[in-house]
Amino acid sequence: MTKTFPSLLCGATSLLFFCPSRPLVYAATPEQEKQAEDILQDTEERVKAFRDEIERVFQNRCASTTHNDCIKSNYNDCSSNFPDQECIETHEFVISACDNGYSCNALWDKTISKVSLPEVVAESDDSDIIERVAETACYTRLAEQYMVTKYKESEKYWAEYNIQPSWAYFGADNGLYRAVPAIHQAVCGSYNPTRRPWFVAASSGPKDVIILIDVSQGMSNQDKMSSTKNAAITIVETLTVHDKFTVLAFTNETKIFDEYWMTVDLANQNGVYTGLIPANKTNKEKMINAIDDLKPDGITNFTNAFEAAFDVLEYSIRNEMSSEGNIAILFMSDGRITELPNNEEEKTAETDRIIGLVNDRTQQLAAIDRKTILFTYSVGDASSLDVGKRIACDTEGIWTPVDNYGEIEGKMSSYYKLFALGLGGQESRDDIVWVEPYQFFTLGVNGTTVSVPVYDRSVTPHLFLGVAAVDVYMEALDRVLEEDATTWLTDWIKNRGKRQAKNTKLALDDCQLDALRYLGGGDEATCGECNKTSYEGVVVPAKCEYNISSLQILWDNTDLVDKNYSERACCGIAGTCTVPIPNPVPIRAIIGGVVGALAFAAVVCCTYFHVFYVPPDPSTCSVAPDDNSRDSQVPEDERAKDTGANGVELRPAAQAETQEDKQVDIYVPPRSYSRDSQVPGDQRAYLDDLSQDERVGRQGDPPEGQESNLAGVLDSIGALIKADETHTVSIRIENAVVKARLKNFKRNSSD
């Protein structure tokens, strides 16, 4: 990477400070990109081998030894002590729930796998669920030694990048999750793999998704409306960059989200949200906020809603705004067509018109090789359910009744199970999926996941079992590319997804459709198109004779039942080792002032280059930079809250190895007016209202109560550095107003 210091001021401080400027080259070289791609391709081979192992052990699921050896041989991540647990070193990971690694850290065990169950599964008394989950726990246990061995073997590979081995895990279609290494779950029952993007992406492939939400007065029951919105939000959260989507809210008119919920108007060629939009992080966050703000009002018109949905689809396909994959329309309503008078004949005639409309429009899409499946979810009492069922049954769709509003989220999984049936063929066997960089659920660090569906390939058609996955830490790619790898990786992932969309075509028979209806809503959800009394072996494998009545018999021990997370998982409280608390650092005003002055000079240096050379992305000044001091991936909740004036934080780095070579990170947070995509839109208005020139040169203060100016930040920097040993100082500025004074503002979701 080229580093130049053409200024006398920066030259004077360059012995200590590294100042990014316009001449700094942040674009990765072709050799670096090739090395990063090699990492991803190596991980792809690893996840495919892992899939093959799960498919192999599945064939032994009904063996008596598989069952007998499984009893009391699994470790639950909420109730079981792990046999060889040890404290995670702070240079490996820091689990924020255990005091951010200051006085203690979390325990883990690299010699075993752990099993996690979502609450709805763990507490179920349904014998069919218990037996299927027990069977899954037992056959996946056969892959435990493989998982542990591969984790150990990968340590040498990742050591080249000074990174811990990536995690491997399997999520079953019934919600069971097995992973290596074993670590305790912070909130018992909160993790459901089937609702994670890596699972849905692998099991359903690239797709177009339209969510139709009834927001009429009939949905005014708060439990009904809030549960429906939560279900829609869950669907949006599981979408990936390979998908395109939108949400339509309907009453007697249908509105499409364009940040203001405008009536669908496809003649408006300038509308950014006229058609489907990419399911990237920014769009999903905006849509989730918009869904959350929906309020019931008015009457319903189903016909207008379906017409609008198909208009949006056809418009998107014509204008190349589609994923080119399968299409799912998710229709969520209480089933009452309130625009019509209370006349059953007229409602029947209107339902017939809707069925004719859906069949005509889906046939038009089929003519251009686009398979469309309608999923209807009837949220209400039995008297209003028949409309949703009729529409689904007469259009080769899936209907799911939801009489308990709290169950709707769990019942919406049928759409990915249906699409999974189209991915089991040989032509799509190696269609692996990457997801957009995200924050890992357990560790809180940023990374990406590659995943691939797992099938029982001994039968035809192949039956979906779950998803195998392997993580990659963003830090590894950052180090290879010597820059933030988010943009490069996102583009690479999008290109992979375009190739996969061609291999996800569906061809379902009547029995498969009825079996999927049965899985979602029981006998009442079926359409009577399959002369079967049991759907085992149609879309799910036939059960083994395990005769297990309680999942508790699976666990090696339940020593941690009823204990809180600190007691279960944190070193120094429940474990055998303790991370020492750093010695308090005395205040040395003179030294602090000197170091503060150096920090000031460095920031001025950076200001010079950012204003006049218009740099691209980073705005970081650091002392003696090295990869280990990088702090860009540390989640905010894992930073110690030692906060001084103007919101600047002082955080001793976890990577410090000796008392003589400690590192102090100074962090200037985004605050409420940051352009960070995590900040609510109404709190970003301050910068949004400024012109480009005003963002750079504005001399006035921020709005009242949001005072954070450059002078104040610099004062805080000088005041916070308190040490009597040699320190490495790292300054990271994420505050948009401060950054705007240091460089021309450039919107970037990874900024």
Sequence and secondary structure as in RCSB ss.txt:
>XXXX:A:sequence
MTKTFPSLLCGATSLLFFCPSRPLVYAATPEQEKQAEDILQDTEERVKAFRDEIERVFQNRCASTTHNDCIKSNY
NDCSSNFPDQECIETHEFVISACDNGYSCNALWDKTISKVSLPEVVAESDDSDIIERVAETACYTRLAEQYMVTK
YKESEKYWAEYNIQPSWAYFGADNGLYRAVPAIHQAVCGSYNPTRRPWFVAASSGPKDVIILIDVSQGMSNQDKM
SSTKNAAITIVETLTVHDKFTVLAFTNETKIFDEYWMTVDLANQNGVYTGLIPANKTNKEKMINAIDDLKPDGIT
NFTNAFEAAFDVLEYSIRNEMSSEGNIAILFMSDGRITELPNNEEEKTAETDRIIGLVNDRTQQLAAIDRKTILF
TYSVGDASSLDVGKRIACDTEGIWTPVDNYGEIEGKMSSYYKLFALGLGGQESRDDIVWVEPYQFFTLGVNGTTV
SVPVYDRSVTPHLFLGVAAVDVYMEALDRVLEEDATTWLTDWIKNRGKRQAKNTKLALDDCQLDALRYLGGGDEA
TCGECNKTSYEGVVVPAKCEYNISSLQILWDNTDLVDKNYSERACCGIAGTCTVPIPNPVPIRAIIGGVVGALAF
AAVVCCTYFHVFYVPPDPSTCSVAPDDNSRDSQVPEDERAKDTGANGVELRPAAQAETQEDKQVDIYVPPRSYSR
DSQVPGDQRAYLDDLSQDERVGRQGDPPEGQESNLAGVLDSIGALIKADETHTVSIRIENAVVKARLKNFKRNSS
D
>XXXX:A:secstr
      SHHHHHHTTTEE   TT   S  HHHHHHHHHHHHHHHHHHHHHHHHHHHHHTTTTSHHHHHHHTT B 
BTTT   TT EE  TTT   TTTGGGSS  BEEESSS EEE  HHHHT   HHHHHHHHHHHHHHHTTHHHHHHH
HHHHHHHHHTTT     EEEEETTS EEEESEE  SSTT   GGGSHHHHHHHH SEEEEEEEE SGGG SHHHH
HHHHHHHHHHHHH  TT EEEEEEESSSEEE SSS EE  TT TT TTSS EE  HHHHHHHHHHHHT    S  
 HHHHHHHHHHHHHHHHHTT S SSEEEEEEEE S  TTS S HHHHHHHHHHHHHHHHHHHHHHHTTT  EEEE
EEEES GGG HHHHHHHHTTT EEEEESSGGGHHHHTTHHHHHHHGGG SGGGTT  EE   EE TTT  EEEEE
EEEEEETTSSS EEEEEEEEEEEHHHHHHHHTS  HHHHHHHHHHHHHHHGGG      HHHHHHHHHHHH GGG
  S S  S  BTTTB          GGGGBS  TTTT  HHHHHBTTTTSS            HHHHHHHHHHHH
HHHHHHHHHHHHH   S  EEEES  GGG  TTS GGGS   B GGG EEEE TT  SGGGEEEEEEE   TT  
 TTS GGGSHHHHTS HHHHHH  S  STT    HHHHHHHHHHH   SS EEEEEEE  HHHHHHHS     TT
 
